[in-house]
């Protein structure tokens, strides 16, 4: 049995850090992910010694699924979603307002929840279960992003 099969799948959440989002995270996102069988965390729930950006990058790379709340067009969240896409991670996009969806992401499905935590919880759980049923594939060719090659040293590139 592989390491991935032994552990619960991990969803890493990207969202603005604001008290306005605490209930959305706790009662909407986290509950939906846990009901679907995922471990779910934001970086502010973790204890770590490295810098926060290094931790965010590591958690995105480790995650089986990324859940990102795009509400308010937060530049940090947009940057982190771009990084997740570059790593070919499956990403579920959320927003309270459809007007917060920029042109480059309009082709992607979003859960537009209009501040309704119960609606968010139900729709998000459906989406997470869909990913579980259809596999958290390493091949994310639907993103039209080339596969990222990783090298241990610069010499390995050549």
C-alpha positions as CSV (number, residue, x, y, z in Angstrom):
1,X,0.0,0.0,0.0
2,X,1.5,3.4,-1.0
3,X,1.9,6.3,1.4
4,X,-0.9,8.2,-0.4
5,X,-3.3,5.3,0.1
6,X,-2.5,5.0,3.8
7,X,-3.3,8.6,4.7
8,X,-6.4,10.7,4.3
9,X,-6.3,13.0,1.3
10,X,-5.2,16.6,2.2
11,X,-6.9,19.8,1.1
12,X,-5.0,23.0,1.5
13,X,-7.1,26.2,1.7
14,X,-6.1,29.5,0.2
15,X,-8.1,32.5,1.3
16,X,-7.8,36.0,2.8
17,X,-6.8,36.0,6.5
18,X,-9.6,38.1,8.0
19,X,-12.1,37.6,10.7
20,X,-14.7,38.0,8.0
21,X,-13.7,34.6,6.6
22,X,-13.3,32.7,9.9
23,X,-16.9,31.4,9.9
24,X,-16.8,30.6,6.2
25,X,-13.7,28.5,6.7
26,X,-14.8,26.8,9.9
27,X,-18.4,26.1,9.1
28,X,-18.3,25.9,5.3
29,X,-15.0,24.9,3.8
30,X,-13.5,22.8,6.6
31,X,-16.8,20.9,7.4
32,X,-17.3,20.1,3.7
33,X,-13.8,18.8,3.3
34,X,-14.0,16.7,6.4
35,X,-17.4,15.2,5.5
36,X,-15.9,14.2,2.1
37,X,-13.0,12.4,3.9
38,X,-10.2,15.0,3.6
39,X,-7.9,16.5,6.1
40,X,-8.2,20.3,5.7
41,X,-6.1,23.1,6.9
42,X,-5.1,26.7,6.3
43,X,-1.5,27.8,7.0
44,X,-2.6,29.9,10.0
45,X,-3.6,26.7,11.8
46,X,-0.2,25.2,11.5
47,X,3.0,25.4,13.6
48,X,6.1,25.7,11.6
49,X,9.6,27.1,11.7
50,X,10.2,28.2,8.1
51,X,9.0,31.4,6.6
52,X,5.3,31.6,5.8
53,X,5.9,31.7,2.0
54,X,8.1,28.6,2.1
55,X,5.4,26.9,4.2
56,X,2.6,27.9,1.8
57,X,4.6,26.6,-1.2
58,X,5.3,23.3,0.6
59,X,1.7,22.8,1.5
60,X,0.5,23.6,-2.0
61,X,3.0,21.0,-3.3
62,X,1.9,18.4,-0.7
63,X,-1.8,18.9,-1.1
64,X,-4.0,16.5,-3.0
65,X,-6.5,19.3,-3.6
66,X,-6.5,23.1,-3.3
67,X,-9.5,25.0,-2.2
68,X,-9.3,28.8,-2.9
69,X,-11.6,31.5,-2.0
70,X,-11.2,34.3,-4.5
71,X,-13.5,36.7,-2.8
72,X,-12.2,40.3,-2.8
73,X,-9.6,39.6,-5.5
74,X,-6.8,39.1,-2.8
75,X,-3.5,39.3,-4.7
76,X,-1.9,36.7,-2.4
77,X,-4.6,34.2,-3.1
78,X,-4.4,34.8,-6.8
79,X,-0.6,34.3,-6.7
80,X,-0.9,31.1,-4.7
81,X,-3.6,29.7,-7.1
82,X,-1.3,30.5,-10.0
83,X,1.4,28.5,-8.2
84,X,-1.0,25.6,-7.6
85,X,-2.0,25.6,-11.3
86,X,1.7,25.6,-12.3
87,X,2.1,22.4,-10.2
88,X,-0.9,20.9,-12.0
89,X,-2.9,20.7,-8.7
90,X,-6.7,20.3,-8.8
91,X,-8.1,23.6,-7.6
92,X,-11.7,24.3,-6.5
93,X,-12.4,28.0,-6.8
94,X,-14.9,29.8,-4.5
95,X,-16.2,33.3,-4.4
96,X,-19.0,35.3,-2.7
97,X,-19.5,37.5,-5.8
98,X,-19.2,36.5,-9.4
99,X,-17.8,39.9,-10.2
100,X,-14.6,38.9,-8.3
101,X,-13.8,36.3,-11.0
102,X,-11.2,37.9,-13.3
103,X,-11.0,37.3,-17.1
104,X,-8.2,34.7,-16.8
105,X,-10.3,32.5,-14.5
106,X,-13.8,32.9,-16.0
107,X,-13.3,29.6,-17.9
108,X,-13.0,27.8,-14.6
109,X,-16.0,26.7,-12.5
110,X,-16.5,28.6,-9.3
111,X,-18.8,28.0,-6.4
112,X,-20.5,31.4,-6.0
113,X,-21.9,31.2,-2.5
114,X,-23.0,34.9,-1.8
115,X,-21.9,34.6,1.8
116,X,-24.2,31.6,2.5
117,X,-22.2,29.2,4.5
118,X,-24.7,26.4,4.2
119,X,-24.9,26.7,0.4
120,X,-21.1,26.8,0.3
121,X,-20.8,23.7,2.4
122,X,-23.2,21.6,0.3
123,X,-21.7,22.7,-3.1
124,X,-18.1,22.3,-2.0
125,X,-18.7,18.8,-0.5
126,X,-20.2,17.8,-3.9
127,X,-17.2,19.1,-5.8
128,X,-14.7,17.4,-3.4
129,X,-16.6,14.1,-3.7
130,X,-16.5,14.5,-7.5
131,X,-12.7,14.7,-7.4
132,X,-12.6,11.7,-5.1
133,X,-14.8,9.7,-7.5
134,X,-12.9,10.7,-10.6
135,X,-9.4,10.5,-9.1
136,X,-7.1,13.2,-7.8
137,X,-5.1,12.6,-11.0
138,X,-1.5,13.8,-11.4
139,X,-2.4,14.5,-15.1
140,X,-4.1,17.9,-15.1
141,X,-4.0,18.4,-18.8
142,X,-7.3,20.2,-18.6
143,X,-5.3,23.2,-17.2
144,X,-3.2,23.3,-20.4
145,X,-0.2,23.8,-18.3
146,X,2.9,21.8,-19.2
147,X,4.1,19.2,-16.7
148,X,6.5,20.7,-14.3
149,X,9.9,19.0,-14.2
150,X,11.8,19.1,-10.9
151,X,15.5,18.9,-10.6
152,X,17.5,18.3,-7.5
153,X,20.4,20.4,-8.7
154,X,21.1,23.0,-11.4
155,X,23.5,20.5,-12.9
156,X,20.7,18.0,-13.4
157,X,19.0,20.5,-15.7
158,X,21.8,20.1,-18.3
